[in-house]
Amino acid sequence: MQLSPKTQPLATSFQVTIGHFYTLFCKITFYAMVMVMVMVMVMVMVMVMVMVMLR
C-alpha cells in the first residue's frame, strides 16, 4: 500500500511505526520462545543428571 507523503504524511509515518513495532514484537516473541525452550531443556538435563547421580 503506497501512499504519497504529500497527501497523507501522518498515515504513512503511522504505518511505518506500526510496522516497526510489529517487527520488534515478532522478534521479542521469537527470542522469548527460544529462551523458554532452552531453559526447559536445561532443566530437563539437570533433572536427569540428578536422578542418575542419586540412583
C-alpha positions in Angstrom: 0.0 0.0 0.0 1.8 3.1 -1.3 0.7 6.5 0.0 2.2 9.7 -1.3 3.8 11.6 1.6 2.4 14.9 0.4 -1.2 14.0 0.8 -1.1 11.8 3.9 2.3 12.2 5.8 0.7 11.2 9.1 -0.8 8.0 7.9 2.4 6.9 6.2 4.5 7.6 9.3 1.9 5.8 11.4 2.0 2.8 9.1 5.8 2.7 9.3 5.7 3.0 13.1 3.2 0.1 13.3 5.4 -1.9 11.0 8.5 -1.3 13.2 6.6 -2.2 16.4 5.2 -5.3 14.7 8.7 -6.5 13.6 10.1 -5.7 17.1 7.2 -7.6 18.8 7.7 -10.6 16.5 11.5 -10.7 17.3 10.8 -10.3 21.1 8.2 -13.1 21.0 10.6 -15.4 19.0 13.5 -14.8 21.3 11.3 -15.3 24.4 10.1 -18.7 23.0 13.7 -19.7 22.2 14.8 -18.8 25.7 11.9 -20.7 27.3 12.7 -23.8 25.2 16.4 -23.6 26.2 15.5 -23.1 29.9 13.2 -26.2 29.7 15.9 -28.3 28.0 18.5 -27.2 30.7 16.0 -28.1 33.5 15.3 -31.5 32.0 19.1 -32.2 31.6 19.7 -31.1 35.2 16.8 -33.4 36.5 18.2 -36.3 34.5 21.7 -35.8 35.9 20.4 -35.5 39.5 18.3 -38.7 39.0 21.4 -40.6 37.6 23.6 -39.3 40.5 21.0 -40.3 43.2 20.5 -43.7 41.7 
